[in-house]
Amino acid sequence: MPLRCASSEGDELSFEHDADSWVALRARNSRERHLRFTCCDAGVVLKTSSLGTRYFAHQARGGCDTAPETQEHLQAKTIICKALKEAGWLATPEHRMTDSDGVCIADVLGKRVSEALKGIAFEVQWSPQLAAITKARTDRYKEHGLRTLWFMKRPMPLNSKDVPVARLVSTDDGFDVYIPNEALVRGAEYMNSRELSDLEASWRRCGTLAQFVRGVVEGRFRFGLASDFDVRVTVGGVANWCYSCGAEVQPATWIVLDLGHLNPDFPNILVEIHELGEVEGSFAERILGSINTRLPKVGGYRLGRRKPKESQATYLANICKCGAFLSRSYLPYPSDKDKTLLEFDLKTTAEEITPFYKAIDRWCFTSQANPPSKSMLGLHGFPVPALTMPPPRNLRHPDRRAARES
């Protein structure tokens, strides 16, 4: 069920026709028999699938070696071709290549210009396929100077830089594209088949197939963290008071690092304040410095390392302007009663973020139109409940005796 055939004027592409031109082309071919396939000498007939996809078909199969395709496969190829064309790229469906192993056919070849030595092979795999076969076909296309992107109905949970795979899910008017989320990337080997296929729990929607293809050729489909990027630092805390001077204060109890729009498929990182003092590296020091230039103005505290008399351990604590410090023993766990104290941005790199988060590289898709909802992680990747962070509100002055008793 090809989308392409040949005529005396050159390639004839079914996806470039509307309903009227398709009828006219069918009538002309009935009169002149001017259309032919490059794969064999069979006659060409023009058809439209039940999904509304226009395609060419062999008048008689004969000895042609091209395999039949499902209507979903045909529809996906058509969407890919149209998306490439709208992005200003050249789309060649059923692109045939010859090598020492014979003939191989890419579903759709995308090139920026016809003279380009390299391109992208877009492959639609609607039936199950072993991972070894997927890799072998990818390696074969690589020998022809092509990168390969696989769209699969039932993808293996691959997380390979060399074999990018996305999931296709049928919709009423086409397909949506999904890629593995944090849970699937980290836990695929421990999941059963139901969990692996659960769209809400294990996958992230990246928009329609057309939107995704457009993002691919614009360079918005990338493997791993960006080399350098902006991190949004959010500092949260609770209402409190200084047990020594009685001043109304708001101690910082946690920070959240959002790795920014360049890293949408990497989760936010939750770090408790006392843990921040245990993180080594230049980025942790810069975060601490940035907090201490801002926190005294809004929270009444600053952060500093303190060593209690009865302990050999030094940790990061909230220190009042009077010099008293709030022990971590009195800091509550994050809750929905916490409020945002500070928000600011810092530039960093993938290397600098490593002490906070042991990232597992994965394919990411950057899309302002379809941002993912990010879960929060602890320092070492343990999940914690999502936090509600309302804006700061006025504090009530509590009784000092209650402060001492607490």
VOFI-53828 format. One line per field, with one value per residue (C-alpha): x, y, z; residue in one letter. Coordinates in steps of 0.001 Angstrom, whole numbers, plus 500000, padded with zeros to 6 digits. Layout:
REM residues N
east = [X, ...];
north = [Y, ...];
up = [Z, ...];
code = [A, ...];
//
This chain:
REM residues 406
east = [500000, 502523, 502163, 504460, 504616, 506269, 504898, 506402, 506608, 508454, 507323, 503611, 502881, 499414, 499586, 499985, 496504, 493144, 489841, 489393, 492943, 492793, 489695, 491371, 494538, 492504, 490679, 493915, 495536, 492499, 492943, 496721, 498047, 500912, 501546, 503890, 505759, 509533, 509455, 507745, 505837, 502367, 499689, 498689, 495243, 494270, 492441, 491251, 491267, 488448, 490528, 490517, 494138, 494852, 497305, 498427, 497906, 499136, 496556, 497794, 500269, 502188, 505729, 506277, 508219, 506628, 504769, 501145, 500519, 497775, 495605, 497055, 500567, 499553, 497836, 500891, 503217, 500941, 500900, 504707, 505099, 502724, 504397, 507828, 506545, 504936, 508272, 510027, 511645, 511513, 509550, 510098, 507867, 509007, 512598, 514486, 518183, 520508, 523495, 525329, 522325, 519924, 517148, 515862, 512968, 512526, 508902, 509636, 512931, 513165, 515815, 516309, 517295, 517572, 521364, 521837, 524087, 522264, 518644, 516189, 514460, 511031, 509848, 506322, 506073, 502456, 503094, 505359, 509079, 511991, 514447, 517314, 515597, 514892, 518557, 519744, 517535, 518682, 522333, 521634, 520118, 523102, 525378, 523365, 523990, 520558, 519470, 516378, 513314, 510886, 507168, 505692, 502295, 503868, 507375, 509941, 510890, 514146, 516181, 518931, 520639, 521329, 517773, 515190, 511668, 508395, 504938, 502010, 498467, 495482, 493052, 489858, 491760, 495255, 497840, 499357, 503024, 504249, 507753, 508786, 508520, 510749, 508944, 509385, 512993, 513984, 511748, 510987, 512718, 510474, 507167, 504640, 503053, 500075, 502309, 504556, 501595, 499856, 499803, 499077, 501594, 504502, 504370, 504360, 502245, 504231, 501366, 500117, 502282, 502466, 503537, 506159, 507676, 507858, 509694, 512136, 513276, 513496, 515929, 513543, 513934, 517188, 518953, 520075, 520297, 521138, 524789, 523935, 520590, 518707, 517390, 514443, 515121, 512054, 512598, 509750, 509156, 506685, 505532, 507629, 509213, 512582, 512632, 515284, 514121, 510538, 510799, 508272, 510262, 509820, 512536, 513451, 512777, 513215, 514178, 512913, 515088, 513193, 515639, 513898, 512188, 515251, 514911, 511148, 511386, 513639, 511725, 511941, 514343, 513265, 516016, 515473, 517507, 519704, 520474, 521586, 524491, 525572, 525691, 529157, 530038, 529958, 526253, 525240, 527452, 525912, 522406, 523296, 524811, 521786, 519413, 521364, 521255, 517434, 516096, 516765, 514510, 511506, 512045, 514102, 516599, 519790, 521323, 524577, 526419, 526102, 527558, 525523, 527527, 526244, 526981, 530013, 527945, 527738, 524575, 522845, 520440, 518274, 519966, 518056, 519532, 519920, 522243, 519894, 519568, 516614, 517557, 516575, 514804, 512105, 511653, 508448, 508308, 507116, 503339, 500538, 500773, 504179, 504536, 506924, 509534, 511841, 512099, 515147, 517055, 520627, 522605, 524184, 525428, 524668, 527882, 527040, 523616, 524999, 525507, 521787, 520371, 521817, 520184, 519464, 519769, 516669, 515052, 513408, 510946, 510763, 507324, 505848, 502405, 502515, 504638, 504721, 503593, 506760, 506840, 509160, 512038, 514074, 517812, 518433, 515461, 512820, 509343, 507561, 504022, 503446, 503470, 501030, 502992, 500701, 502157, 503402, 500803, 500969, 502120, 500397, 502614, 502454, 503084, 506819, 506226, 504682, 507775, 510052, 507894, 507932];
north = [500000, 502634, 506399, 506849, 505720, 506988, 508824, 510375, 513674, 512180, 510882, 510930, 511323, 510475, 512769, 515813, 515324, 516548, 514873, 516630, 516128, 512481, 511908, 513644, 511544, 508336, 509322, 510146, 506882, 504968, 506580, 506676, 504043, 506474, 505450, 502622, 501257, 501229, 497911, 495905, 496161, 495811, 498272, 501038, 501673, 504576, 503842, 505484, 503575, 503510, 505951, 508420, 507835, 508006, 505422, 503534, 499802, 497062, 496105, 492536, 491448, 489107, 488523, 491874, 491616, 494615, 493569, 494571, 497298, 497945, 501006, 502450, 502029, 503799, 506617, 507177, 507371, 509937, 512111, 511947, 512969, 515905, 517076, 516991, 518937, 521568, 521910, 522656, 519231, 516772, 513576, 510427, 507486, 503910, 504993, 502027, 501450, 498692, 497235, 493934, 492394, 493368, 495940, 497721, 500164, 503018, 503924, 507647, 509361, 512944, 515315, 519029, 519367, 516811, 517186, 516406, 513401, 512529, 512266, 510645, 507330, 507376, 503818, 502833, 499378, 498460, 494757, 493431, 493364, 491983, 494551, 492771, 493204, 496867, 497461, 495507, 497564, 500773, 499789, 499043, 502477, 504039, 502547, 504530, 507765, 507839, 508330, 506324, 507126, 504302, 504750, 501600, 500481, 498117, 499438, 497606, 499812, 500746, 503630, 503643, 506622, 504596, 503250, 505969, 504552, 506393, 504960, 505559, 505581, 505801, 508692, 509619, 511661, 510175, 509337, 510703, 510133, 509033, 508577, 506818, 508871, 508778, 505777, 503674, 504719, 503774, 500783, 498998, 495779, 495533, 496199, 493703, 494008, 495986, 498511, 498808, 499737, 502066, 505418, 507547, 505888, 505076, 507358, 511045, 512448, 514649, 515794, 514514, 512620, 515687, 517915, 515411, 515047, 518820, 518920, 516237, 518140, 521346, 519643, 519380, 515605, 515102, 512431, 513265, 516487, 519681, 520635, 523896, 525262, 527448, 525905, 527439, 527224, 527347, 527684, 526753, 526944, 527352, 530011, 530033, 532297, 532642, 530938, 533418, 536865, 536050, 537548, 536400, 534333, 531904, 529230, 527579, 523851, 522603, 523571, 522294, 522350, 522529, 521659, 523984, 523846, 522308, 519213, 518617, 514844, 515017, 515428, 518149, 517466, 517948, 518566, 519286, 522185, 520113, 517827, 520825, 521218, 517645, 518106, 518798, 520880, 524392, 524381, 523638, 526514, 528872, 527883, 528502, 531880, 532935, 531910, 533860, 537070, 536849, 534855, 537381, 539906, 537557, 534930, 536625, 533781, 532994, 529567, 528518, 525387, 524670, 521999, 521248, 520730, 517207, 516108, 515627, 516310, 519677, 520498, 523378, 525280, 528404, 531137, 534132, 537636, 537389, 534421, 531670, 528718, 526447, 522818, 520400, 518368, 521061, 521343, 519704, 517463, 519074, 519437, 521255, 523988, 525078, 528299, 529562, 531901, 532461, 531748, 532505, 531126, 529876, 528718, 525286, 522275, 518569, 517926, 520384, 518853, 515319, 515609, 516384, 513853, 510720, 511186, 508270, 509641, 509278, 510757, 514097, 516138, 519897, 521313, 524463, 523331, 519976, 520361, 517296, 517341, 516799, 514599, 515548, 513380, 513173, 513639, 510048, 509562, 508465, 509736, 512120, 513554, 516592, 519811, 522674, 525906, 528925, 532441, 533785, 535043, 537168, 535363, 535438, 536037, 532881, 532618, 532402, 529785, 527495, 528015, 526911, 523897, 522808];
up = [500000, 498881, 499121, 496146, 492552, 489363, 486366, 483280, 485207, 488207, 491583, 492326, 496053, 497321, 500379, 498140, 496640, 497848, 497007, 493651, 492354, 493461, 491326, 488390, 488764, 488878, 485699, 483891, 484927, 483683, 480278, 479933, 482355, 483016, 486641, 487572, 490577, 490804, 492654, 489883, 486612, 488119, 487146, 489572, 490991, 493247, 496505, 499704, 502989, 505530, 507594, 504688, 503633, 499897, 498553, 495492, 495143, 492841, 490265, 490629, 493275, 490994, 492225, 493971, 497212, 498984, 502119, 502794, 505383, 507898, 507429, 510648, 509261, 506085, 507965, 510198, 507184, 505579, 508701, 508934, 505285, 505635, 508838, 507188, 504220, 506466, 508302, 505016, 504722, 501845, 502518, 500486, 501435, 500759, 500159, 498674, 499387, 498213, 500036, 500336, 502092, 499334, 499301, 502397, 502433, 504907, 505607, 505233, 504496, 505689, 504349, 504786, 501105, 498330, 498160, 501864, 502486, 505703, 506741, 509125, 508519, 510175, 510816, 511824, 513424, 514085, 514758, 517565, 516780, 518770, 520122, 518358, 514988, 515706, 516485, 513427, 511111, 512804, 512312, 508666, 508054, 509821, 507170, 504624, 506541, 508181, 511761, 512646, 514741, 515528, 516184, 517693, 518896, 521443, 522030, 524050, 527022, 525365, 526693, 524127, 522593, 519455, 519029, 519803, 520156, 520789, 521336, 518985, 520372, 518032, 518405, 516564, 513990, 513988, 516629, 519806, 520665, 524107, 525533, 528794, 531966, 535052, 536559, 533414, 532818, 536360, 536971, 533690, 534741, 537807, 536009, 534717, 531271, 532586, 534312, 531259, 529059, 531542, 529722, 532786, 535113, 532795, 529759, 528906, 526068, 523673, 521453, 518134, 515672, 513425, 516341, 517408, 513928, 513663, 516991, 515855, 512760, 514832, 517220, 520191, 520614, 522519, 524553, 528086, 530036, 528187, 528519, 530286, 531388, 533886, 537095, 538912, 542664, 544924, 548672, 550992, 554702, 557550, 559981, 563145, 565741, 567375, 570772, 571950, 570841, 569897, 566421, 563820, 561338, 558488, 558480, 555189, 555399, 551820, 548284, 544939, 541826, 538534, 535749, 533322, 529954, 528267, 530474, 530646, 531082, 534125, 537395, 539968, 542846, 546455, 549024, 552698, 554061, 556368, 553385, 551316, 553728, 552980, 549204, 547889, 544858, 543477, 542658, 546256, 547411, 544876, 545961, 549592, 548776, 546750, 549542, 552143, 550107, 549981, 552936, 555749, 553989, 553793, 556459, 559137, 559103, 557260, 556730, 558335, 559425, 563126, 565403, 568541, 571746, 572237, 568653, 566431, 563297, 561570, 559629, 557892, 560144, 560158, 562225, 563557, 563407, 567187, 566709, 567888, 565550, 564865, 565369, 562617, 565298, 565373, 561600, 560365, 557323, 554066, 554028, 552240, 554901, 553654, 551699, 549050, 550512, 547536, 543831, 541694, 538691, 538480, 535482, 535815, 533872, 533753, 535662, 538446, 539056, 539583, 543385, 543699, 541272, 539680, 536318, 534026, 530513, 528407, 525314, 526067, 524042, 524526, 523850, 525346, 524199, 526043, 529197, 531445, 535023, 537069, 540137, 542985, 544105, 547267, 547271, 546271, 544000, 546525, 545601, 547950, 547837, 545663, 547660, 547547, 547781, 548371, 548509, 551860, 554292, 557448, 560598, 563944, 566976, 569138, 572838, 573684, 576357, 573751, 571618, 574419, 575214, 571578];
code = [M, P, L, R, C, A, S, S, E, G, D, E, L, S, F, E, H, D, A, D, S, W, V, A, L, R, A, R, N, S, R, E, R, H, L, R, F, T, C, C, D, A, G, V, V, L, K, T, S, S, L, G, T, R, Y, F, A, H, Q, A, R, G, G, C, D, T, A, P, E, T, Q, E, H, L, Q, A, K, T, I, I, C, K, A, L, K, E, A, G, W, L, A, T, P, E, H, R, M, T, D, S, D, G, V, C, I, A, D, V, L, G, K, R, V, S, E, A, L, K, G, I, A, F, E, V, Q, W, S, P, Q, L, A, A, I, T, K, A, R, T, D, R, Y, K, E, H, G, L, R, T, L, W, F, M, K, R, P, M, P, L, N, S, K, D, V, P, V, A, R, L, V, S, T, D, D, G, F, D, V, Y, I, P, N, E, A, L, V, R, G, A, E, Y, M, N, S, R, E, L, S, D, L, E, A, S, W, R, R, C, G, T, L, A, Q, F, V, R, G, V, V, E, G, R, F, R, F, G, L, A, S, D, F, D, V, R, V, T, V, G, G, V, A, N, W, C, Y, S, C, G, A, E, V, Q, P, A, T, W, I, V, L, D, L, G, H, L, N, P, D, F, P, N, I, L, V, E, I, H, E, L, G, E, V, E, G, S, F, A, E, R, I, L, G, S, I, N, T, R, L, P, K, V, G, G, Y, R, L, G, R, R, K, P, K, E, S, Q, A, T, Y, L, A, N, I, C, K, C, G, A, F, L, S, R, S, Y, L, P, Y, P, S, D, K, D, K, T, L, L, E, F, D, L, K, T, T, A, E, E, I, T, P, F, Y, K, A, I, D, R, W, C, F, T, S, Q, A, N, P, P, S, K, S, M, L, G, L, H, G, F, P, V, P, A, L, T, M, P, P, P, R, N, L, R, H, P, D, R, R, A, A, R, E, S];
//
